[in-house]
Amino acid sequence: MIEPYVYGDYIAIKALENGVTVIGLTRGKDTKLHHTEKLDRGEVIVAQFTEHTAAIKVRGKAVVYTKFGSIETSD
């Protein structure tokens, strides 16, 4: 049986500058940072919300693509 969290929403993040940081934040009683990635300009990462990932924070200039549309970060 496949766990329900496997079907969590995905987002894609495209860096518009070097040094964009993508941070995964945990679920639960205490929200904690559990994973970080650094992206350079033009790099893309696809991330998924899971049983461990409740939020994703993006630092730097990037475009975040979701099922609801795209969002460009601002300065």
A tleap script that builds the chain and sets N, CA, C and O, in Angstrom:
source leaprc.protein.ff14SB
mol = sequence {
  NMET ILE GLU PRO TYR VAL TYR GLY ASP TYR
  ILE ALA ILE LYS ALA LEU GLU ASN GLY VAL
  THR VAL ILE GLY LEU THR ARG GLY LYS ASP
  THR LYS LEU HIE HIE THR GLU LYS LEU ASP
  ARG GLY GLU VAL ILE VAL ALA GLN PHE THR
  GLU HIE THR ALA ALA ILE LYS VAL ARG GLY
  LYS ALA VAL VAL TYR THR LYS PHE GLY SER
  ILE GLU THR SER CASP
}
set mol.1.N position { 0.849 -1.190 0.000 }
set mol.1.CA position { 0.000 0.000 0.000 }
set mol.1.C position { 0.887 1.244 0.000 }
set mol.1.O position { 1.858 1.324 0.753 }
set mol.2.N position { 0.550 2.200 -0.839 }
set mol.2.CA position { 1.295 3.455 -0.913 }
set mol.2.C position { 0.720 4.424 0.107 }
set mol.2.O position { -0.494 4.606 0.195 }
set mol.3.N position { 1.607 5.041 0.876 }
set mol.3.CA position { 1.175 5.992 1.899 }
set mol.3.C position { 0.568 7.241 1.243 }
set mol.3.O position { 1.013 7.639 0.166 }
set mol.4.N position { -0.439 7.866 1.872 }
set mol.4.CA position { -1.107 9.039 1.300 }
set mol.4.C position { -0.169 10.212 1.032 }
set mol.4.O position { -0.381 10.958 0.076 }
set mol.5.N position { 0.865 10.390 1.857 }
set mol.5.CA position { 1.748 11.544 1.668 }
set mol.5.C position { 2.519 11.477 0.360 }
set mol.5.O position { 3.043 12.496 -0.091 }
set mol.6.N position { 2.603 10.315 -0.258 }
set mol.6.CA position { 3.294 10.194 -1.538 }
set mol.6.C position { 2.580 11.038 -2.591 }
set mol.6.O position { 3.189 11.471 -3.569 }
set mol.7.N position { 1.300 11.263 -2.384 }
set mol.7.CA position { 0.507 12.022 -3.348 }
set mol.7.C position { 0.445 13.513 -3.019 }
set mol.7.O position { -0.425 14.217 -3.529 }
set mol.8.N position { 1.352 14.003 -2.177 }
set mol.8.CA position { 1.369 15.418 -1.821 }
set mol.8.C position { 1.628 16.303 -3.026 }
set mol.8.O position { 2.169 15.852 -4.035 }
set mol.9.N position { 1.241 17.560 -2.916 }
set mol.9.CA position { 1.439 18.510 -4.006 }
set mol.9.C position { 2.916 18.725 -4.290 }
set mol.9.O position { 3.759 18.663 -3.396 }
set mol.10.N position { 3.202 18.977 -5.553 }
set mol.10.CA position { 4.551 19.308 -5.997 }
set mol.10.C position { 4.609 20.775 -6.370 }
set mol.10.O position { 3.607 21.362 -6.781 }
set mol.11.N position { 5.786 21.366 -6.226 }
set mol.11.CA position { 6.040 22.703 -6.762 }
set mol.11.C position { 7.384 22.642 -7.476 }
set mol.11.O position { 8.215 21.781 -7.186 }
set mol.12.N position { 7.586 23.553 -8.399 }
set mol.12.CA position { 8.878 23.687 -9.075 }
set mol.12.C position { 9.392 25.089 -8.783 }
set mol.12.O position { 8.625 26.052 -8.766 }
set mol.13.N position { 10.689 25.195 -8.555 }
set mol.13.CA position { 11.310 26.479 -8.252 }
set mol.13.C position { 12.450 26.689 -9.228 }
set mol.13.O position { 13.343 25.850 -9.337 }
set mol.14.N position { 12.421 27.820 -9.943 }
set mol.14.CA position { 13.482 28.161 -10.900 }
set mol.14.C position { 14.218 29.388 -10.393 }
set mol.14.O position { 13.617 30.437 -10.160 }
set mol.15.N position { 15.527 29.245 -10.224 }
set mol.15.CA position { 16.360 30.353 -9.745 }
set mol.15.C position { 16.570 31.376 -10.852 }
set mol.15.O position { 16.899 31.023 -11.985 }
set mol.16.N position { 16.375 32.647 -10.514 }
set mol.16.CA position { 16.607 33.739 -11.454 }
set mol.16.C position { 17.946 34.430 -11.194 }
set mol.16.O position { 18.337 35.336 -11.930 }
set mol.17.N position { 18.640 33.996 -10.149 }
set mol.17.CA position { 19.960 34.515 -9.806 }
set mol.17.C position { 20.733 33.410 -9.097 }
set mol.17.O position { 20.149 32.416 -8.667 }
set mol.18.N position { 22.025 33.582 -8.977 }
set mol.18.CA position { 22.845 32.624 -8.238 }
set mol.18.C position { 22.565 32.736 -6.746 }
set mol.18.O position { 22.272 33.818 -6.238 }
set mol.19.N position { 22.658 31.609 -6.053 }
set mol.19.CA position { 22.552 31.618 -4.599 }
set mol.19.C position { 21.159 31.584 -4.028 }
set mol.19.O position { 20.975 31.938 -2.864 }
set mol.20.N position { 20.159 31.170 -4.802 }
set mol.20.CA position { 18.802 31.043 -4.276 }
set mol.20.C position { 18.780 29.863 -3.307 }
set mol.20.O position { 19.295 28.790 -3.622 }
set mol.21.N position { 18.190 30.058 -2.142 }
set mol.21.CA position { 18.102 29.007 -1.134 }
set mol.21.C position { 16.671 28.506 -1.033 }
set mol.21.O position { 15.729 29.291 -0.929 }
set mol.22.N position { 16.523 27.185 -1.064 }
set mol.22.CA position { 15.226 26.535 -0.887 }
set mol.22.C position { 15.309 25.757 0.424 }
set mol.22.O position { 16.202 24.931 0.608 }
set mol.23.N position { 14.373 26.027 1.330 }
set mol.23.CA position { 14.410 25.457 2.674 }
set mol.23.C position { 13.128 24.668 2.926 }
set mol.23.O position { 12.028 25.196 2.762 }
set mol.24.N position { 13.269 23.405 3.323 }
set mol.24.CA position { 12.127 22.579 3.699 }
set mol.24.C position { 11.913 22.673 5.196 }
set mol.24.O position { 12.860 22.532 5.970 }
set mol.25.N position { 10.675 22.909 5.613 }
set mol.25.CA position { 10.323 23.028 7.030 }
set mol.25.C position { 9.423 21.878 7.440 }
set mol.25.O position { 8.566 21.444 6.672 }
set mol.26.N position { 9.624 21.383 8.664 }
set mol.26.CA position { 8.932 20.186 9.130 }
set mol.26.C position { 7.505 20.455 9.597 }
set mol.26.O position { 7.088 21.593 9.813 }
set mol.27.N position { 6.789 19.362 9.740 }
set mol.27.CA position { 5.460 19.367 10.350 }
set mol.27.C position { 5.618 19.093 11.831 }
set mol.27.O position { 6.712 18.770 12.296 }
set mol.28.N position { 4.537 19.220 12.568 }
set mol.28.CA position { 4.544 18.791 13.961 }
set mol.28.C position { 4.490 19.924 14.950 }
set mol.28.O position { 4.265 21.084 14.604 }
set mol.29.N position { 4.704 19.550 16.191 }
set mol.29.CA position { 4.618 20.487 17.309 }
set mol.29.C position { 5.601 21.644 17.159 }
set mol.29.O position { 5.245 22.801 17.385 }
set mol.30.N position { 6.832 21.331 16.777 }
set mol.30.CA position { 7.863 22.352 16.577 }
set mol.30.C position { 8.284 22.366 15.114 }
set mol.30.O position { 8.778 21.363 14.599 }
set mol.31.N position { 8.089 23.496 14.446 }
set mol.31.CA position { 8.512 23.615 13.057 }
set mol.31.C position { 10.024 23.815 13.020 }
set mol.31.O position { 10.558 24.718 13.663 }
set mol.32.N position { 10.699 22.965 12.264 }
set mol.32.CA position { 12.154 23.033 12.166 }
set mol.32.C position { 12.588 22.927 10.721 }
set mol.32.O position { 11.869 22.382 9.883 }
set mol.33.N position { 13.754 23.443 10.438 }
set mol.33.CA position { 14.364 23.310 9.129 }
set mol.33.C position { 14.871 21.877 8.997 }
set mol.33.O position { 15.560 21.387 9.891 }
set mol.34.N position { 14.541 21.191 7.890 }
set mol.34.CA position { 15.043 19.824 7.736 }
set mol.34.C position { 15.854 19.609 6.477 }
set mol.34.O position { 16.508 18.575 6.343 }
set mol.35.N position { 15.833 20.557 5.542 }
set mol.35.CA position { 16.607 20.375 4.315 }
set mol.35.C position { 16.810 21.725 3.642 }
set mol.35.O position { 15.899 22.552 3.616 }
set mol.36.N position { 17.996 21.950 3.101 }
set mol.36.CA position { 18.240 23.161 2.313 }
set mol.36.C position { 18.946 22.789 1.020 }
set mol.36.O position { 19.701 21.820 0.956 }
set mol.37.N position { 18.684 23.575 0.006 }
set mol.37.CA position { 19.351 23.443 -1.291 }
set mol.37.C position { 19.729 24.836 -1.765 }
set mol.37.O position { 18.991 25.794 -1.537 }
set mol.38.N position { 20.865 24.953 -2.418 }
set mol.38.CA position { 21.287 26.199 -3.055 }
set mol.38.C position { 21.165 26.008 -4.556 }
set mol.38.O position { 21.627 25.006 -5.102 }
set mol.39.N position { 20.539 26.976 -5.222 }
set mol.39.CA position { 20.383 26.925 -6.670 }
set mol.39.C position { 21.127 28.082 -7.313 }
set mol.39.O position { 21.166 29.184 -6.765 }
set mol.40.N position { 21.714 27.836 -8.466 }
set mol.40.CA position { 22.306 28.896 -9.267 }
set mol.40.C position { 21.345 29.270 -10.380 }
set mol.40.O position { 20.411 28.529 -10.686 }
set mol.41.N position { 21.581 30.415 -10.977 }
set mol.41.CA position { 20.689 30.934 -12.017 }
set mol.41.C position { 20.389 29.863 -13.062 }
set mol.41.O position { 21.289 29.206 -13.585 }
set mol.42.N position { 19.091 29.708 -13.351 }
set mol.42.CA position { 18.642 28.766 -14.361 }
set mol.42.C position { 18.369 27.369 -13.828 }
set mol.42.O position { 17.716 26.572 -14.502 }
set mol.43.N position { 18.853 27.057 -12.639 }
set mol.43.CA position { 18.599 25.733 -12.078 }
set mol.43.C position { 17.161 25.632 -11.580 }
set mol.43.O position { 16.563 26.616 -11.145 }
set mol.44.N position { 16.627 24.426 -11.655 }
set mol.44.CA position { 15.250 24.165 -11.242 }
set mol.44.C position { 15.259 22.990 -10.270 }
set mol.44.O position { 15.989 22.017 -10.456 }
set mol.45.N position { 14.441 23.098 -9.239 }
set mol.45.CA position { 14.234 21.981 -8.323 }
set mol.45.C position { 12.733 21.727 -8.248 }
set mol.45.O position { 11.930 22.660 -8.227 }
set mol.46.N position { 12.370 20.448 -8.208 }
set mol.46.CA position { 10.976 20.056 -8.019 }
set mol.46.C position { 10.878 19.526 -6.590 }
set mol.46.O position { 11.630 18.630 -6.205 }
set mol.47.N position { 9.960 20.072 -5.810 }
set mol.47.CA position { 9.821 19.704 -4.399 }
set mol.47.C position { 8.406 19.199 -4.151 }
set mol.47.O position { 7.462 19.562 -4.854 }
set mol.48.N position { 8.285 18.355 -3.137 }
set mol.48.CA position { 6.986 17.768 -2.800 }
set mol.48.C position { 6.676 17.977 -1.320 }
set mol.48.O position { 7.561 17.869 -0.470 }
set mol.49.N position { 5.421 18.275 -1.023 }
set mol.49.CA position { 4.961 18.321 0.354 }
set mol.49.C position { 4.699 16.878 0.782 }
set mol.49.O position { 3.988 16.150 0.088 }
set mol.50.N position { 5.262 16.458 1.913 }
set mol.50.CA position { 5.182 15.067 2.369 }
set mol.50.C position { 4.782 15.012 3.832 }
set mol.50.O position { 4.387 16.018 4.420 }
set mol.51.N position { 4.888 13.830 4.408 }
set mol.51.CA position { 4.604 13.682 5.835 }
set mol.51.C position { 5.587 14.475 6.678 }
set mol.51.O position { 5.289 14.804 7.826 }
set mol.52.N position { 6.762 14.790 6.124 }
set mol.52.CA position { 7.783 15.541 6.860 }
set mol.52.C position { 7.840 17.019 6.474 }
set mol.52.O position { 8.238 17.856 7.284 }
set mol.53.N position { 7.446 17.342 5.251 }
set mol.53.CA position { 7.562 18.717 4.757 }
set mol.53.C position { 6.214 19.415 4.768 }
set mol.53.O position { 5.301 19.042 4.032 }
set mol.54.N position { 6.100 20.449 5.626 }
set mol.54.CA position { 4.856 21.203 5.734 }
set mol.54.C position { 4.922 22.522 4.980 }
set mol.54.O position { 3.899 23.044 4.536 }
set mol.55.N position { 6.137 23.060 4.837 }
set mol.55.CA position { 6.306 24.361 4.193 }
set mol.55.C position { 7.647 24.388 3.472 }
set mol.55.O position { 8.585 23.680 3.840 }
set mol.56.N position { 7.714 25.219 2.440 }
set mol.56.CA position { 8.952 25.409 1.697 }
set mol.56.C position { 9.184 26.905 1.600 }
set mol.56.O position { 8.322 27.655 1.143 }
set mol.57.N position { 10.366 27.328 2.039 }
set mol.57.CA position { 10.731 28.744 2.031 }
set mol.57.C position { 11.768 28.975 0.941 }
set mol.57.O position { 12.695 28.181 0.783 }
set mol.58.N position { 11.611 30.072 0.181 }
set mol.58.CA position { 12.538 30.395 -0.901 }
set mol.58.C position { 13.156 31.758 -0.607 }
set mol.58.O position { 12.449 32.746 -0.414 }
set mol.59.N position { 14.493 31.793 -0.575 }
set mol.59.CA position { 15.230 33.054 -0.393 }
set mol.59.C position { 15.988 33.359 -1.668 }
set mol.59.O position { 16.706 32.506 -2.190 }
set mol.60.N position { 15.830 34.571 -2.170 }
set mol.60.CA position { 16.498 34.976 -3.401 }
set mol.60.C position { 15.487 35.129 -4.512 }
set mol.60.O position { 14.300 34.854 -4.336 }
set mol.61.N position { 15.967 35.569 -5.649 }
set mol.61.CA position { 15.096 35.840 -6.802 }
set mol.61.C position { 14.816 34.534 -7.540 }
set mol.61.O position { 15.725 33.886 -8.059 }
set mol.62.N position { 13.533 34.163 -7.574 }
set mol.62.CA position { 13.133 32.900 -8.190 }
set mol.62.C position { 11.680 32.961 -8.620 }
set mol.62.O position { 10.936 33.864 -8.235 }
set mol.63.N position { 11.288 31.981 -9.426 }
set mol.63.CA position { 9.885 31.790 -9.778 }
set mol.63.C position { 9.467 30.450 -9.191 }
set mol.63.O position { 10.150 29.441 -9.368 }
set mol.64.N position { 8.330 30.452 -8.485 }
set mol.64.CA position { 7.782 29.234 -7.890 }
set mol.64.C position { 6.540 28.871 -8.696 }
set mol.64.O position { 5.611 29.670 -8.815 }
set mol.65.N position { 6.531 27.662 -9.249 }
set mol.65.CA position { 5.416 27.182 -10.058 }
set mol.65.C position { 4.604 26.180 -9.244 }
set mol.65.O position { 5.139 25.193 -8.739 }
set mol.66.N position { 3.294 26.450 -9.126 }
set mol.66.CA position { 2.398 25.565 -8.387 }
set mol.66.C position { 1.199 25.234 -9.266 }
set mol.66.O position { 1.066 25.758 -10.371 }
set mol.67.N position { 0.328 24.361 -8.768 }
set mol.67.CA position { -0.895 24.045 -9.518 }
set mol.67.C position { -1.842 25.247 -9.595 }
set mol.67.O position { -2.777 25.264 -10.396 }
set mol.68.N position { -1.583 26.253 -8.747 }
set mol.68.CA position { -2.417 27.453 -8.729 }
set mol.68.C position { -1.887 28.564 -9.620 }
set mol.68.O position { -2.556 29.581 -9.803 }
set mol.69.N position { -0.690 28.384 -10.178 }
set mol.69.CA position { -0.058 29.394 -11.015 }
set mol.69.C position { 1.377 29.601 -10.576 }
set mol.69.O position { 1.931 28.791 -9.833 }
set mol.70.N position { 1.976 30.684 -11.036 }
set mol.70.CA position { 3.368 30.953 -10.690 }
set mol.70.C position { 3.474 32.222 -9.849 }
set mol.70.O position { 2.659 33.138 -9.951 }
set mol.71.N position { 4.507 32.238 -9.018 }
set mol.71.CA position { 4.764 33.375 -8.129 }
set mol.71.C position { 6.233 33.730 -8.272 }
set mol.71.O position { 7.095 32.861 -8.143 }
set mol.72.N position { 6.531 35.001 -8.539 }
set mol.72.CA position { 7.917 35.448 -8.602 }
set mol.72.C position { 8.261 36.161 -7.298 }
set mol.72.O position { 7.526 37.038 -6.844 }
set mol.73.N position { 9.376 35.778 -6.708 }
set mol.73.CA position { 9.796 36.451 -5.485 }
set mol.73.C position { 10.231 37.864 -5.822 }
set mol.73.O position { 10.602 38.147 -6.961 }
set mol.74.N position { 10.189 38.747 -4.843 }
set mol.74.CA position { 10.614 40.131 -5.066 }
set mol.74.C position { 11.735 40.479 -4.097 }
set mol.74.O position { 12.007 39.761 -3.135 }
set mol.75.N position { 12.362 41.583 -4.381 }
set mol.75.CA position { 13.495 42.037 -3.553 }
set mol.75.C position { 13.015 42.541 -2.214 }
set mol.75.O position { 13.823 42.962 -1.387 }
savepdb mol mol.pdb
quit
